Amino acid sequence: MKTLRKGGGELRGWERRDQLVLIGCFFALFPGFFFYHTLLGTGMTGAFLGGYFAPVAVLFAAPMCLIYLSRMRRDRRRLTMVDLHYGLFFAYFLTVVVVNAAAGANRAIVTNHILGVLFMVLVFIQFSFIDFEGRRFRVVGLLSLAAMSSIAFANSVDGVFYLGALGIAKDADALATYQGFSRSYLFTYLAVVCFTRSLPLRLVLHALGAATLFVNTARSEFAALMFAIPLVEFYYSRHKLYFLLAAVMLGALLAMYFDQILASLPSNRILELLDLSHSTSANKRQQLTVHAWQTVAAHPLFGDYASYKPGYYSHNVLSAWVDLGLFGMVYLAALAIVPITPMFFHEYFAARARGLFMCAFAFACVTVLLLLTSHYFTDMLLSATLGACARYSYERKHGPHRAPELGTSALRYPDFREAVPQPRQPRA
């Protein structure tokens, strides 16, 4: 069997093939989505793959599931409690969907939920097994970020990147909104930056990412990126106190020159984050949240599945209560918080720095932030968090970075008296 040398170890042939499929799936779903819709929005192609994400996910479904099953069969220790509980959540979710579909629920919502489960499963498998620190992933990831940023800057008009405004798309109805573009960028950015040890390169990625999502006008993803930056930098900082002092000084400078900075920025909807009361989108989401509270007040235990028009769901974790009932929402919240909590206490302030922990923690923090403020409960960020948590749990116990075993050492002497200094015998 062919092997490939990797960091002093051996990467076996089947592992190399698995990595090609896993990495191919990641870049097809996220940067690939961005590039496909760029071609669509600039009129260079028609919508030959529809909305793109669903057909590509279906294409990768079988090989990705086979990779997961083969990995579990080769090493049963990989089946962690995270895998089991996420599997139980999917079983409950699908049961609710099937029962309500049989009762005549809206077919569009049923279809969206089934596809949502597929998307979440694929992302979970990716983050459970991809070698994010490998050279292949990092090179393609950095090139993808550079290409996506270049596209956003080159096609922005008056500081806004929105390809629909160009009016040259052949199939405008299939063109993604700014949320789709920002999702692709945020996933790729976090997967790359969390494993980047070089401070100058991380700073470049932060600046590039913030500028790209600013012109993309995706407020939620922009806020998530800005929230993740200090988490990543504090973790990788060797001198935590100096980092805090620098952050305070930077905050003071921003406060002093805030008006000048705002005046120099192009006007777009990102600036609505400074005053959401004047944001039509924020007001619409507030109305949807009020409607969700009314729904759960009327149906507190089991919710009211598909009781809304497609696209009019609550943009926060209440959407899980509406569709899955109180148990579903509580279980979802526990999945987002419980696995990462012990990891935080074990790793965040440790002397060592591990990219896998930072990946899980950054995705977890972003997931909680967006579930509380803007995203639907089938958000794939949760799958990324749990996939990284499952891999961390396995490697902590059985991988090369596992914690040292604590126990009594083996005896150096077969007879206890040999270990005790004996008094010298008087000379004859």
ChimeraX attribute file (.defattr): number of C-alpha atoms within 10 A of each C-alpha:
attribute: neighborCount
match mode: 1-to-1
recipient: residues
	/A:1	5
	/A:2	9
	/A:3	13
	/A:4	12
	/A:5	9
	/A:6	11
	/A:7	8
	/A:8	6
	/A:9	9
	/A:10	12
	/A:11	14
	/A:12	15
	/A:13	13
	/A:14	13
	/A:15	16
	/A:16	14
	/A:17	11
	/A:18	21
	/A:19	21
	/A:20	14
	/A:21	17
	/A:22	26
	/A:23	20
	/A:24	15
	/A:25	22
	/A:26	22
	/A:27	18
	/A:28	19
	/A:29	21
	/A:30	21
	/A:31	22
	/A:32	20
	/A:33	21
	/A:34	25
	/A:35	18
	/A:36	22
	/A:37	25
	/A:38	23
	/A:39	17
	/A:40	24
	/A:41	26
	/A:42	17
	/A:43	18
	/A:44	13
	/A:45	15
	/A:46	19
	/A:47	20
	/A:48	11
	/A:49	12
	/A:50	13
	/A:51	16
	/A:52	20
	/A:53	18
	/A:54	16
	/A:55	12
	/A:56	16
	/A:57	20
	/A:58	14
	/A:59	11
	/A:60	18
	/A:61	16
	/A:62	11
	/A:63	15
	/A:64	21
	/A:65	14
	/A:66	12
	/A:67	21
	/A:68	19
	/A:69	12
	/A:70	13
	/A:71	17
	/A:72	13
	/A:73	12
	/A:74	9
	/A:75	9
	/A:76	11
	/A:77	12
	/A:78	20
	/A:79	17
	/A:80	15
	/A:81	13
	/A:82	19
	/A:83	19
	/A:84	12
	/A:85	14
	/A:86	19
	/A:87	13
	/A:88	13
	/A:89	16
	/A:90	16
	/A:91	12
	/A:92	14
	/A:93	18
	/A:94	17
	/A:95	13
	/A:96	18
	/A:97	22
	/A:98	14
	/A:99	11
	/A:100	18
	/A:101	17
	/A:102	8
	/A:103	9
	/A:104	10
	/A:105	16
	/A:106	16
	/A:107	13
	/A:108	11
	/A:109	19
	/A:110	20
	/A:111	12
	/A:112	14
	/A:113	16
	/A:114	14
	/A:115	17
	/A:116	16
	/A:117	17
	/A:118	17
	/A:119	21
	/A:120	20
	/A:121	22
	/A:122	27
	/A:123	24
	/A:124	25
	/A:125	23
	/A:126	26
	/A:127	25
	/A:128	24
	/A:129	20
	/A:130	20
	/A:131	16
	/A:132	22
	/A:133	15
	/A:134	13
	/A:135	11
	/A:136	13
	/A:137	22
	/A:138	18
	/A:139	11
	/A:140	15
	/A:141	22
	/A:142	15
	/A:143	12
	/A:144	21
	/A:145	22
	/A:146	15
	/A:147	15
	/A:148	22
	/A:149	20
	/A:150	14
	/A:151	16
	/A:152	23
	/A:153	17
	/A:154	10
	/A:155	18
	/A:156	18
	/A:157	14
	/A:158	10
	/A:159	17
	/A:160	22
	/A:161	25
	/A:162	20
	/A:163	26
	/A:164	17
	/A:165	12
	/A:166	14
	/A:167	11
	/A:168	14
	/A:169	23
	/A:170	17
	/A:171	15
	/A:172	16
	/A:173	11
	/A:174	18
	/A:175	23
	/A:176	21
	/A:177	14
	/A:178	18
	/A:179	15
	/A:180	16
	/A:181	24
	/A:182	24
	/A:183	21
	/A:184	21
	/A:185	23
	/A:186	20
	/A:187	18
	/A:188	19
	/A:189	20
	/A:190	24
	/A:191	24
	/A:192	23
	/A:193	24
	/A:194	26
	/A:195	21
	/A:196	19
	/A:197	13
	/A:198	10
	/A:199	12
	/A:200	10
	/A:201	12
	/A:202	19
	/A:203	14
	/A:204	12
	/A:205	21
	/A:206	19
	/A:207	13
	/A:208	17
	/A:209	22
	/A:210	18
	/A:211	16
	/A:212	26
	/A:213	27
	/A:214	25
	/A:215	26
	/A:216	28
	/A:217	23
	/A:218	22
	/A:219	20
	/A:220	20
	/A:221	24
	/A:222	23
	/A:223	18
	/A:224	19
	/A:225	20
	/A:226	15
	/A:227	15
	/A:228	19
	/A:229	20
	/A:230	14
	/A:231	15
	/A:232	22
	/A:233	16
	/A:234	18
	/A:235	21
	/A:236	24
	/A:237	14
	/A:238	13
	/A:239	10
	/A:240	14
	/A:241	11
	/A:242	12
	/A:243	17
	/A:244	14
	/A:245	11
	/A:246	12
	/A:247	14
	/A:248	12
	/A:249	12
	/A:250	12
	/A:251	12
	/A:252	12
	/A:253	11
	/A:254	13
	/A:255	11
	/A:256	11
	/A:257	10
	/A:258	12
	/A:259	10
	/A:260	10
	/A:261	11
	/A:262	11
	/A:263	9
	/A:264	8
	/A:265	11
	/A:266	14
	/A:267	14
	/A:268	16
	/A:269	17
	/A:270	19
	/A:271	16
	/A:272	17
	/A:273	15
	/A:274	10
	/A:275	9
	/A:276	12
	/A:277	11
	/A:278	11
	/A:279	15
	/A:280	11
	/A:281	13
	/A:282	17
	/A:283	13
	/A:284	14
	/A:285	19
	/A:286	16
	/A:287	14
	/A:288	19
	/A:289	22
	/A:290	12
	/A:291	16
	/A:292	25
	/A:293	18
	/A:294	13
	/A:295	20
	/A:296	20
	/A:297	12
	/A:298	12
	/A:299	16
	/A:300	15
	/A:301	15
	/A:302	17
	/A:303	25
	/A:304	19
	/A:305	23
	/A:306	20
	/A:307	16
	/A:308	18
	/A:309	10
	/A:310	12
	/A:311	8
	/A:312	14
	/A:313	22
	/A:314	27
	/A:315	23
	/A:316	23
	/A:317	24
	/A:318	24
	/A:319	25
	/A:320	28
	/A:321	28
	/A:322	29
	/A:323	25
	/A:324	27
	/A:325	21
	/A:326	19
	/A:327	15
	/A:328	21
	/A:329	20
	/A:330	15
	/A:331	16
	/A:332	20
	/A:333	17
	/A:334	12
	/A:335	20
	/A:336	22
	/A:337	16
	/A:338	11
	/A:339	20
	/A:340	21
	/A:341	12
	/A:342	10
	/A:343	17
	/A:344	15
	/A:345	10
	/A:346	11
	/A:347	16
	/A:348	19
	/A:349	13
	/A:350	11
	/A:351	10
	/A:352	10
	/A:353	17
	/A:354	18
	/A:355	20
	/A:356	21
	/A:357	23
	/A:358	25
	/A:359	24
	/A:360	28
	/A:361	27
	/A:362	22
	/A:363	27
	/A:364	26
	/A:365	21
	/A:366	23
	/A:367	24
	/A:368	19
	/A:369	17
	/A:370	22
	/A:371	24
	/A:372	15
	/A:373	18
	/A:374	19
	/A:375	22
	/A:376	18
	/A:377	26
	/A:378	20
	/A:379	18
	/A:380	21
	/A:381	26
	/A:382	26
	/A:383	28
	/A:384	27
	/A:385	28
	/A:386	28
	/A:387	27
	/A:388	29
	/A:389	27
	/A:390	26
	/A:391	24
	/A:392	23
	/A:393	21
	/A:394	19
	/A:395	16
	/A:396	14
	/A:397	15
	/A:398	13
	/A:399	12
	/A:400	8
	/A:401	12
	/A:402	13
	/A:403	11
	/A:404	8
	/A:405	7
	/A:406	6
	/A:407	6
	/A:408	6
	/A:409	6
	/A:410	6
	/A:411	9
	/A:412	9
	/A:413	9
	/A:414	8
	/A:415	9
	/A:416	9
	/A:417	9
	/A:418	10
	/A:419	11
	/A:420	8
	/A:421	7
	/A:422	8
	/A:423	6
	/A:424	6
	/A:425	6
	/A:426	5
	/A:427	4
	/A:428	3
